[in-house]
C-alpha cells in the first residue's frame, strides 16, 4: 500500500506542469478579470447598483435560507475576480517560454512544426542531448544517426572523404517531410520538460486561481440556495 502510494505521488510530482491548470488561470474569464480593479470598484461601491442587485424577484423578499447578504455577495464576486486576475497576471509573467506558443502539447507542436526553422531544432536538440539530463519522454530517445541524417538533408550538406563542404542549398521542405516524426518528437520532448519549470510560480497561480474561483462561486451558490428555499419551503414571514 505504501509503495503504491509512493508510486502515485511520484507520478503526480513528475507530471506536475503548467498545461494541466491553464483552465484555472488562463481562461477567458481570468483574462477579463484583469479589468476588475477599475470596473469592479465602480460597481462595488456604487450604492444604487448594490441596492438593485439583490435578485429579490427571483429569490423572494425574505428567503428562509441564505449564505451571505446582498452586500457580501458583491464583495465575494469582486475579490474573487481580483484573485483570478492576480493568478492570470502571474501566469503571464512567469509561464515557461514554450507556453507562449501553445497552452497544450498539440497546439505547441502544430505551431512550432509549421513555423520553426532548422536553427531552432538544432538548439532544441542540444538542449535534449547536452544539458546533463536524460530524455524525459520516449520521444527524446531518438538515435543520433537519425538526427545527423536530418541535418544533412535540411542544410544540403555533402561529405566527400574526410572533408566536409559548406552547405550549398537548403532542402528544408524535403527534410520536414522526410523526418516529420523526428521533429515532432523533439518538440514533444521539449514541451514536456520546459512546461515543468517554475513550479513555485505555478503553485501560486493555482492558489490564487482556486481562491478566486471559490469566491466567485459563492454568490451563485447563495442564489441557488435562496431559490430552492422559496420553491420548496416558501418565503419567510419575517420582515
Backbone torsions as a table, in degrees:
resi	resn	phi	psi	omega
1	UNK	NA	-45.1	-179.6
2	UNK	-65.2	-41.8	179.8
3	UNK	-64.8	-37.7	178.1
4	UNK	-65.3	-41.5	177.6
5	UNK	-63.9	-41.9	179.3
6	UNK	-64.3	-37.0	178.6
7	UNK	-65.5	-42.8	178.6
8	UNK	-67.2	-38.2	178.4
9	UNK	-65.5	-41.3	177.8
10	UNK	-63.2	-42.5	179.7
11	UNK	-63.9	-40.1	178.4
12	UNK	-64.8	-43.5	179.9
13	UNK	-66.7	-41.9	-177.6
14	UNK	-64.0	-36.9	-176.2
15	UNK	-97.3	7.2	-180.0
16	UNK	-69.4	106.7	-173.2
17	UNK	-147.0	164.7	-175.3
18	UNK	-62.4	-42.4	-172.6
19	UNK	-58.4	-29.1	-176.5
20	UNK	-72.5	-12.3	-175.2
21	UNK	-122.3	10.6	-179.8
22	UNK	-61.5	-32.1	179.6
23	UNK	-59.4	-24.3	-176.1
24	UNK	-85.2	-42.7	-174.9
25	UNK	-120.9	3.4	179.0
26	UNK	-123.5	15.1	-178.6
27	UNK	-76.8	172.7	178.2
28	UNK	-63.9	-37.5	178.2
29	UNK	-63.8	-40.7	178.3
30	UNK	-65.6	-36.6	177.7
31	UNK	-65.7	-42.4	-179.8
32	UNK	-69.7	-26.0	-176.7
33	UNK	-67.8	-12.2	177.2
34	UNK	-64.4	-22.5	179.9
35	UNK	-87.1	-2.6	-175.5
36	UNK	-62.6	-40.7	-177.8
37	UNK	-53.4	-29.6	179.7
38	UNK	-93.4	-56.3	-176.6
39	UNK	-66.6	-43.7	-177.9
40	UNK	-63.4	-34.9	179.1
41	UNK	-63.0	-42.3	-178.8
42	UNK	-64.8	-34.2	-179.4
43	UNK	-78.1	-46.6	-173.2
44	UNK	-62.3	-40.8	-174.7
45	UNK	-103.3	20.2	173.7
46	UNK	-99.5	109.1	-173.7
47	UNK	-61.3	-39.4	-177.6
48	UNK	-65.7	-37.1	177.1
49	UNK	-68.3	-46.1	-178.0
50	UNK	-60.2	-34.5	-178.9
51	UNK	-70.4	-28.4	-177.1
52	UNK	-90.0	-23.1	-179.1
53	UNK	-90.2	72.9	178.5
54	UNK	-129.9	-3.0	175.9
55	UNK	54.4	34.6	-177.7
56	UNK	-65.7	-33.0	179.4
57	UNK	-67.1	-33.2	-177.2
58	UNK	-84.4	-42.7	-173.1
59	UNK	-103.3	-3.5	-179.2
60	UNK	91.0	158.1	-177.6
61	UNK	-70.5	-37.8	-176.3
62	UNK	-133.0	74.9	178.6
63	UNK	-66.2	148.7	-178.3
64	UNK	-72.7	-36.4	-174.2
65	UNK	-122.5	136.9	174.5
66	UNK	-157.8	158.8	-177.8
67	UNK	-95.3	-45.1	-176.3
68	UNK	-140.3	161.6	178.5
69	UNK	-76.8	170.4	179.7
70	UNK	-60.5	-40.0	-179.0
71	UNK	-65.1	-44.0	-179.0
72	UNK	-72.7	-20.5	174.9
73	UNK	-64.3	-43.8	177.6
74	UNK	-66.2	-42.2	180.0
75	UNK	-63.5	-40.4	179.4
76	UNK	-63.2	-43.0	178.0
77	UNK	-64.3	-43.3	-178.7
78	UNK	-61.7	-52.7	-177.5
79	UNK	-71.2	-27.7	174.0
80	UNK	-62.3	-44.2	178.1
81	UNK	-69.1	-31.2	175.8
82	UNK	-61.9	-47.4	179.5
83	UNK	-65.0	-37.9	177.4
84	UNK	-65.6	-37.0	176.6
85	UNK	-65.6	-39.0	177.6
86	UNK	-64.2	-42.0	179.2
87	UNK	-65.1	-38.2	178.5
88	UNK	-67.9	-40.3	178.5
89	UNK	-64.8	-44.2	177.8
90	UNK	-63.3	-37.8	176.8
91	UNK	-61.6	-43.6	179.6
92	UNK	-65.1	-34.2	-176.3
93	UNK	-84.2	-33.1	-169.1
94	UNK	-115.1	-0.7	-179.0
95	UNK	-64.9	149.0	176.5
96	UNK	-59.5	154.2	-174.3
97	UNK	-61.0	-34.8	-177.7
98	UNK	-64.3	-24.2	-178.9
99	UNK	-69.4	-15.4	177.6
100	UNK	-72.5	-20.5	-178.6
101	UNK	-103.1	-7.1	178.5
102	UNK	176.3	132.4	178.6
103	UNK	-86.8	-0.9	174.5
104	UNK	-139.6	160.9	-178.6
105	UNK	-61.0	-47.7	178.9
106	UNK	-58.9	-40.1	-180.0
107	UNK	-65.1	-42.8	179.2
108	UNK	-64.0	-46.7	-178.2
109	UNK	-62.0	-43.8	180.0
110	UNK	-63.6	-44.3	-178.3
111	UNK	-65.2	-47.8	-177.4
112	UNK	-70.2	-39.4	-179.9
113	UNK	-64.3	-31.6	-180.0
114	UNK	-78.0	-31.0	-170.7
115	UNK	-114.6	-25.0	-174.8
116	UNK	-69.9	147.0	177.0
117	UNK	-105.4	177.5	-172.8
118	UNK	-61.8	-35.3	180.0
119	UNK	-62.4	-33.5	177.0
120	UNK	-64.0	-44.4	-179.7
121	UNK	-67.7	-33.8	176.1
122	UNK	-61.8	-43.9	178.8
123	UNK	-63.6	-44.9	-179.4
124	UNK	-65.2	-38.3	177.4
125	UNK	-62.2	-42.3	178.5
126	UNK	-65.1	-36.6	176.9
127	UNK	-64.3	-37.4	-179.6
128	UNK	-73.0	-38.8	-172.2
129	UNK	-90.7	-32.0	-166.0
130	UNK	-122.4	19.7	177.9
131	UNK	-98.0	3.8	176.7
132	UNK	89.1	3.6	179.1
133	UNK	-113.9	143.8	172.4
134	UNK	-72.2	167.8	178.5
135	UNK	-61.9	137.3	-179.5
136	UNK	-82.2	-27.7	-179.8
137	UNK	-129.8	170.0	179.0
138	UNK	-67.8	-20.0	-179.4
139	UNK	-71.0	-20.4	179.1
140	UNK	-90.2	5.4	-177.8
141	UNK	-103.9	37.7	177.5
142	UNK	-75.7	164.0	-178.4
143	UNK	-83.6	141.9	178.0
144	UNK	-64.5	-29.7	178.8
145	UNK	-63.8	-38.1	177.7
146	UNK	-66.5	-38.9	177.0
147	UNK	-63.7	-43.4	179.1
148	UNK	-62.4	-39.2	178.0
149	UNK	-64.9	-41.2	177.2
150	UNK	-61.2	-46.1	-177.4
151	UNK	-63.9	-40.0	177.8
152	UNK	-60.3	-42.3	-179.6
153	UNK	-71.1	-39.3	-173.9
154	UNK	-67.4	-37.8	-176.3
155	UNK	-106.5	5.5	177.9
156	UNK	66.4	34.4	-176.2
157	UNK	-81.7	136.6	177.0
158	UNK	-125.8	141.2	-177.3
159	UNK	-121.3	129.8	176.7
160	UNK	-123.6	113.6	-177.3
161	UNK	64.8	-129.0	178.6
162	UNK	-101.0	4.7	-177.1
163	UNK	-106.7	125.2	-178.2
164	UNK	-98.9	124.9	177.9
165	UNK	-81.1	158.4	174.5
166	UNK	-69.7	154.6	177.2
167	UNK	-55.9	135.8	-178.3
168	UNK	-97.8	-45.4	-179.8
169	UNK	-154.7	162.0	-177.1
170	UNK	-88.7	137.1	174.7
171	UNK	-123.9	42.7	-171.3
172	UNK	-63.7	-44.0	-178.5
173	UNK	-62.0	-41.9	178.6
174	UNK	-65.6	-39.8	-179.9
175	UNK	-66.1	-40.8	179.2
176	UNK	-62.8	-40.5	-179.8
177	UNK	-70.3	-41.6	-175.9
178	UNK	-75.0	-36.0	-174.8
179	UNK	-114.9	36.3	-178.4
180	UNK	-60.0	-43.5	-178.3
181	UNK	-64.6	-37.4	177.4
182	UNK	-63.9	-48.2	-177.7
183	UNK	-64.9	-42.1	178.7
184	UNK	-68.2	-32.2	175.1
185	UNK	-63.8	-41.4	176.9
186	UNK	-62.6	-41.2	179.9
187	UNK	-67.0	-40.4	178.9
188	UNK	-64.1	-45.1	178.5
189	UNK	-61.7	-42.8	-179.8
190	UNK	-64.2	-44.2	-178.3
191	UNK	-64.0	-40.3	-178.9
192	UNK	-64.6	-49.0	-175.9
193	UNK	-71.7	-36.3	-178.5
194	UNK	-74.4	-33.8	-178.3
195	UNK	-74.2	-5.5	176.9
196	UNK	-94.2	-0.7	-177.5
197	UNK	-83.8	164.1	178.4
198	UNK	56.1	46.8	-177.3
199	UNK	-69.3	-27.4	177.8
200	UNK	-62.5	-44.3	176.1
201	UNK	-65.4	-36.5	178.0
202	UNK	-61.0	-40.6	178.9
203	UNK	-61.0	-41.5	178.8
204	UNK	-68.6	-37.1	176.7
205	UNK	-61.7	-42.9	179.2
206	UNK	-65.8	-42.4	-179.4
207	UNK	-61.9	-51.6	179.9
208	UNK	-62.8	-42.0	-179.5
209	UNK	-64.7	-39.9	-179.9
210	UNK	-67.3	-41.8	177.1
211	UNK	-62.4	-45.2	179.7
212	UNK	-62.4	-42.6	179.6
213	UNK	-64.2	-41.3	178.7
214	UNK	-62.3	-46.2	-177.8
215	UNK	-66.4	-33.0	178.4
216	UNK	-76.3	-23.1	178.9
217	UNK	-83.7	-21.8	-179.0
218	UNK	-58.1	-47.4	178.6
219	UNK	-59.9	-37.9	178.3
220	UNK	-65.9	-41.9	177.4
221	UNK	-63.6	-40.0	179.1
222	UNK	-62.4	-44.9	179.5
223	UNK	-64.2	-38.5	179.4
224	UNK	-62.6	-44.5	178.7
225	UNK	-63.9	-41.1	179.9
226	UNK	-61.1	-46.2	-177.9
227	UNK	-64.7	-43.7	179.1
228	UNK	-62.2	-38.9	-179.7
229	UNK	-64.5	-36.6	179.5
230	UNK	-72.0	-39.0	-177.1
231	UNK	-69.9	-46.5	-171.1
232	UNK	-98.1	-23.2	-177.7
233	UNK	-113.4	-36.5	-177.4
234	UNK	100.2	157.2	-178.8
235	UNK	-68.6	153.2	178.8
236	UNK	-73.1	148.7	178.5
237	UNK	-84.8	-7.7	179.5
238	UNK	-70.9	145.8	179.3
239	UNK	-105.3	NA	NA
